[in-house]
Amino acid sequence: MVSTERLNKTSDRVKDSRRTMLETEELGVSILQDLHSQRQSLLHAHNTVIFFLSCSIDDVLAILLLLVT
């Protein structure tokens, strides 16, 4: 009887551990998806800033060239 109880408790702990592992894995996947999405947003923002900075610099150089000539 004692062996059966110990076996049942061990089995319950294994089931609980497995459930916790699956929940943790699911949470990890969700976090990685969020991080990927945030990375994409940051890259898009970075590219947009670079684009507008390059346009602004080109505009300034064009104005300077007009003033010099």
C-alpha positions as CSV (number, residue, x, y, z in Angstrom):
1,M,0.0,0.0,0.0
2,V,2.8,2.4,0.9
3,S,4.6,1.7,-2.4
4,T,1.4,2.4,-4.4
5,E,0.9,5.7,-2.6
6,R,4.6,6.7,-3.2
7,L,4.2,5.7,-6.9
8,N,1.0,7.7,-7.2
9,K,2.6,10.8,-5.6
10,T,5.6,10.5,-7.8
11,S,3.4,10.1,-10.8
12,D,1.4,13.2,-9.8
13,R,4.7,15.2,-9.4
14,V,5.8,14.1,-12.8
15,K,2.5,15.2,-14.3
16,D,2.7,18.5,-12.5
17,S,6.3,19.0,-13.7
18,R,5.3,18.2,-17.3
19,R,2.4,20.6,-17.2
20,T,4.7,23.3,-15.8
21,M,7.3,22.6,-18.5
22,L,4.6,22.9,-21.2
23,E,3.3,26.1,-19.8
24,T,6.8,27.5,-19.6
25,E,7.6,26.5,-23.1
26,E,4.4,28.1,-24.3
27,L,5.2,31.3,-22.5
28,G,8.7,31.2,-23.9
29,V,7.4,30.9,-27.5
30,S,5.0,33.8,-26.9
31,I,7.8,35.9,-25.5
32,L,10.0,35.1,-28.5
33,Q,7.2,36.0,-30.9
34,D,6.7,39.3,-29.1
35,L,10.4,40.1,-29.2
36,H,10.5,39.3,-33.0
37,S,7.6,41.6,-33.6
38,Q,9.3,44.4,-31.5
39,R,12.5,43.8,-33.4
40,Q,10.7,44.2,-36.7
41,S,9.1,47.4,-35.5
42,L,12.4,48.8,-34.3
43,L,14.1,47.9,-37.6
44,H,11.3,49.6,-39.6
45,A,11.5,52.7,-37.4
46,H,15.3,52.7,-37.8
47,N,15.0,52.5,-41.6
48,T,12.5,55.3,-41.6
49,V,14.7,57.5,-39.5
50,I,17.7,56.8,-41.8
51,F,15.6,57.5,-44.9
52,F,14.4,60.8,-43.6
53,L,17.8,61.8,-42.3
54,S,19.4,61.1,-45.7
55,C,16.6,63.1,-47.4
56,S,17.2,66.0,-45.0
57,I,21.0,65.9,-45.6
58,D,20.5,65.8,-49.4
59,D,18.1,68.8,-49.2
60,V,20.6,70.7,-47.1
61,L,23.4,70.0,-49.6
62,A,21.3,71.0,-52.5
63,I,20.5,74.3,-50.8
64,L,24.1,74.9,-50.0
65,L,25.1,74.2,-53.6
66,L,22.5,76.8,-54.8
67,L,23.8,79.4,-52.4
68,V,27.5,78.8,-53.3
69,T,26.9,79.0,-57.1
